[in-house]
């Protein structure tokens, strides 16, 4: 990775904190985190990165950070990201993911930044006609979360034409796992693997499987899980690619998929504990299968995920939880 000075929005969150770790390991000249800490954790930000508590829509604050810290690139991860909540409260998602995102764009472009990496989602594809999904698949989101991410992607294309902004959109689905330093802690927790592991620890009586009648081998949803460290390495590689590649969207995944039932079974094996499940109704906006082809990312970024096995992903998440029984508190 080239030595650069990076603003990481949402850098105190799960994925963002590991992206910060990766940037520091790759020799970034400076890393500044902008996070309102509504979901993130101050303790998750590794030194010597600087944490600035604030809102991405605070144009004056963002412009001042870019100017004072002489930042020349942005990795944008700050967003609302719960599918179910987006269906129930779409206004929140348009406000946070689109309106505030545009304010951020205006601030950094106005301050002279022309390199931008966007943490997007495979949810922009909706219910795909084929699997694994390639970047040429039609974008047809089935929920407001995916709609707002796609809207921001389209805004980036407009800003490229208007201002010469260079960008990479990284589309991925289920980030999981952990590093030795950072793991997954949300309140409330909605992600499958942390919920399954919470049940293994006795913190939940059971794990609810939402829908068991999908057109999949065992009737439960199939997703493409990606280790958070592999995800972070792709963000760092994308920064370097911006100087040699055209602006683009890239999928990040492992090319395979695991059903909800398989995740539970793997967690039982990794933890050596019983995990009780119960069945619930389908959640609105949940596609049956989301598995991404990352062939283009491998070609463009020379990216190679090295932690693809779900057993490894679950084991790393479990080890972090055992080592941090109270999370970041």
Number of C-alpha atoms within 10 A of each C-alpha: 15 14 14 18 20 26 28 26 26 26 34 31 26 25 25 29 28 27 27 30 24 20 27 19 11 15 14 18 13 19 27 23 25 25 25 20 16 12 17 23 21 17 15 21 25 19 12 12 20 14 21 18 14 16 18 25 18 13 18 11 17 24 20 14 19 24 15 9 14 17 22 19 24 26 26 24 23 27 22 18 18 15 22 17 16 22 17 12 13 17 12 16 25 21 15 18 23 21 16 20 22 19 15 24 26 17 22 26 18 14 18 17 22 20 24 26 23 23 21 26 21 27 28 26 24 21 19 22 11 11 16 19 21 18 19 8 14 14 17 15 21 19 23 26 28 25 24 28 29 24 14 21 22 12 15 23 16 13 18 15 10 9 12 14 20 24 29 25 24 23 22 25 20 19 22 24 29 25 17 11 15 27 27 22 18 15 8 7 12 12 15 17 25 21 18 25 25 19 20 23 18 12 11 14 14 18 21 16 19 17 17 17 14 15 12 13 10 14 15 23 25 24 21 25 28 26 27 27 23 23 24 21 21 23 27 23 19 28 25 16 21 21 13 8 14 12 20 16 19 27 25 29 31 25 18 17 21 18 19 22 16 15 20 24 14 17 24 17 14 17 16 10 14 16 21 15 15 10 13 12 11 17 13 15 19 18 20 20 25 28 27 26 20 23 19 16 21 16 10 16 20 13 20 17 18 11 17 18 14 22 16 16 22 26 19 21 24 24 18 20 21 12 11 15 11 9 17 14 7
